[in-house]
Amino acid sequence: MDQFDLQGIVAATFTPMKANGDVNLSLIGKYVTYLVENHGVTSIFVNGTTGEGESLSVAERKKLLEAWLSAGRDRLKHVIVNIGCSSITDCKELAKHAEQVGASAVAITTPSYFRPSTPDALVDFIQAVSLEAGSLPIIYYHIPVLSHLPFLASTILEAIGDKIPNFTGFKFSDMNLFDASLCMHKPGKRCSLYYGCDEQLLPGMLMGAQAAIGSTYNYFGSKNIEMLSLLQNGKLQDALNLQISLQKRISTISKTGITLPENKVVMSYISGLDMGSPRSPLTTCSASRISQLHTAIDSFQSV
């Protein structure tokens, strides 16, 4: 496996939808331009939670990946794709497709209806899927709030051992920085960690995360890049002030964390690209809620 050097800010992309609920592939080119030119974001994570991957068909997920790769040619450094499904057959098909069309890496989530009962059962699932991905780096997408698995990432890492040669690390979407540290600093085994909780990116990077993957980097990407630059240049207090300011912005949008319907409204309003409504069973924000979100965005002060 070639060295997979993922660093900095990675946008977990939305899936644009038409009014009838179909995927709007025609917007992807403009989306790439927006990320690169407005925010300096050149790596993306496709078909994840933000991208409603689990709500899309296998065919739609393939077309989306192909559209991002085509539009991002010579403009995007990394295009990572989440291939998690409830069906291991579908996962394998998506893994093979990702390798064939030239994705940078694949991320795998656990099935969440019939869930693995032990870390070893989860690793068996990941291993079987990884065999279809050729030499592509394998990332385990650790998101316990949605997977409902009780296993710590550090326990999963222990179970992986040497069973998956192309395993590179975790997309770690959990607030447990102790568990994250146990993964990153395990003696004798390198494990990269791509932090997935935007609200506390700075602490995650201080603990040793290699990169950050998240939804708010679609529209706050440049500010987060600025924050990491301040950190790299030893200006910790300035970086902390910027992190707190970003937290306030996110809190203004939603006191309980941005939900996907709200997040699509925010992205559409800030970027000028119509992301459309989320796919059922998620519901569209009410007109009053959309108005509240627009007002909140308009009230943001320069950081």
N, C-alpha and C positions, 0 to 999 in steps of 0.2 A: 504493500500500500504506500503510495506517495505521501509525503508529509502534508497534512491538512492544517494549514495555518490560518485559522479563523480568529480574527481579532476585531476589537472595537465594537461598533454599533451595527446591529442587524435588524432590519425591519421585518416583523411578522406581518406579511401582507394580507390585506382584505381581499375578498373575492367580490368584484363588482357584479351586481345583479341588475337585470332589466326589470321593468315594471311587471312583466308576467312571471318573474321568478327564475328565468333562464340566466345562465352565466353570461356576462357581458365581456367577451374577450376583446372587443374593439377598443376598450379603454386601457389595456395593458401597456401599450406603447407610451401613451401620455403619462401613465403612472410611473414608469421607469424614469422618464424625463424629470418628473416632479421630484422623485426621491434623490436623484443624482444632482440635479441643478439647484434645488431649493434647500437640500439638507446635507449634501455630500455623503449620502448613504449609498454604498455600492455593494452591499451584501443583503440577501433577502432569505426569508424562511416562508415557503409556500405551503398552502393546504394544512396549516396548523389550526389551533383553536380560533385565532383571529380570522383565518381564511375559511372557517366553517367546513374544514375538510371532511369531518365525519358525517356531514349532511349532504355531501356531494357523491355522485356515482363514480365508479372507477373510471368510466369514460371521460367524465367531466374533469376529474383530477388529472388524467393524462393530458388532456387538451390544455388545461391551465398551465401545467409545468412546461409544455412545449411552447406555449405563448410567451411565458416569462423568459425562457431561454432564447427564443427568437428575438424578442424585443430588447433583451439585455445583452445581446452579443456585442462584445467590445466595450460595453458600458458597465456591466456588473461583474464583480470579482467572484462572488460565490452565490450560487442558487441552490439552497438546501431545500429538500422536499420532505414533508411528513407523509409517511405511507401507512400510518396506523389505521387498522380496521378491526372489526369484530371477527371477520373471517380470515384465517391464516392464508387461505388460497388467494384472496384479494390482496393481502399484504405482499405475498410472493410475486404476484403479477405486477404490482406497482413497483416493487424493488427491482425487478428485471427491467421494467420500462425505464426507470430512473437511470439505470446504468447504460442502457442503450442510447438514450437521448442526450446524455452528458451532464447530468446533475452533478453538483460538487460533493454532495453527501446525502444520506437518507437518515431521517429521524423516525423512530418507531415508538408508538405509544402502546400501552397494554390494552387488550380487549377489556371493555368495562361492563359488559353484561354478564357473560360467563367469565369471571375473573380468575386468574391464577391464584391458587391457594397457598403457594410458597414461593420464595424468591427463586428456587431452582426451577419451578414450573415456568415462571416468567422468563428466565434465562433460556430455557429450552425453546420457548416460542421465538424469542429474539434471534437465537442462533439459527433456527430453521429458516427464518426469513432472510437473515444476513447472507446465507449461502446463495441466494438468488441475486444479490446485489453486486456480484463480481468483486472488484477491489475497492468499491466505494467505501468511504468511512461510514461507520455506523454510530449514530447518536441515540441514546435512550432518552425519550422525552418524559421526564419525571414531573408529573403534575397531580399530586395526590388529591387536591381539592376536587378534581373531576374524575380521576381514575378510581378513587376510593380504595386504593391499595394501602394497607397499613405499613408497608415495608419502607424503611429508610433507604435513601439512595446509597448510603455507605454499605448497607447490608446487601443490596443488589450488586454493588461493585464486587463485594467479597464473593458472591455466588458466581459472577461472571468469570473471575479468575483469568485463565488463559483460553477459555472456551471459544471466544469470538476474536480472532486475530485482528480484524479490522475495526474493533470497537475503539472509538476515540474519546468518548466522554458523555456528559449529560447536558441536555437542555433542562436546567434546574429551575422549575417554576414553583418554588416553595420558599417560605420566609425563614426556614430553619437553617441559619447560617452555620450553626455548629455541625449539622449533618453535611453541609456543603464543604466545610473545611476538612472534615474527615475524608471526603472523596478526593479533594485536591492535593492533600498532603499525606496520602497513604504511603508509608515507606515501601520502596521497591517497586511501585507501580505508578506510572504516569497516567493521570486522568484529567483531561481538560474539562472545564466547567463553563458553560455558556449560560449566564445568569438570566432568569426570566421574570424577575419581579422589578418592574421599572421603578416603582416607588422607592426602592432602596438599592438602586444600582451602585451608588458610591460605596456603601458598606460591602456589597458583594465584590466589587473590584479591589477594595482594600484587603479583603480576605484572600484574594488570589484568583478571582475569576478571569478567564482569558478573553471573553467577549460577552456581549449582552444581546439577547434576542427578545424583542417585545413589540407590542402593538403601538404604544405611544411614540415610538421612534419614527413612525410614519409622519407625524406632524410636529414632534418635539425633537426630532433627530439632531438638528444642528445644535440645539442647546445642550443635549447630552454629550455630543462630540466636544463641545466647548468645555464642559465639566471634566471630561476625561483628560483633555489637554491641560487644564489647570492642575489636575492631580499629578499628571506626568511631570509637570514643571515644578512640583513641590509646593504649589499654592493650595494647601489643603483647606484652609479656612474659606478661601474664595470658592473652592469646589463645593464645600459643605453649604455655603450660602446659596449657591445655585441649585443644589439638590433640594434644599428646603423650599426654595421658590417653586421648583417643578412639582414638589409634593403638594403645595398649596393650589397650584393650577389643577392638578388631577383631582384634589379634594373638592375644588369648586365645581368641577364637572359632575362628580358623583361622590357623595359622602361615604358610600359603601364600596367604592371601587367601580371602575367603568365596566358596565355590562356591554356585551357585543352590540345590541341595538343602539345604545347611546354612542358607542365608539364609532359606529359607522356614520352617525349623524355628525359627530365632531370632525371626522376625517373629511367628509363631504364638504363641510362648511369651511374648514381651514384650507383645504387643498383646491377647492373649486371643481373637484372630480366627483361625479355622482356615484357613490358606492351602492346606492339602492337599499332596499330593505333586506334584513336577514331572512334566511330561508326558514319556513315552518319546521318545527313547532315554535321557534322564537317568533316574537311579534314585533311589529313596528312601534316606535315611540309615538305617543299621542302628540297631537299638534301643540298642546300646551307645554309638553315636555321638550319638544324640539325648540320652541320659543325660549324656554328657560336655558337650554344649552347654548343657543346662539347668543343670548344676553350674557351668559357666563364667559363665553369665549371673547366677546367684545370688551368685557371688563378687564381682561388680562393686561397687566402693566408690563412694560419692558423690563426684562430681567437684567 
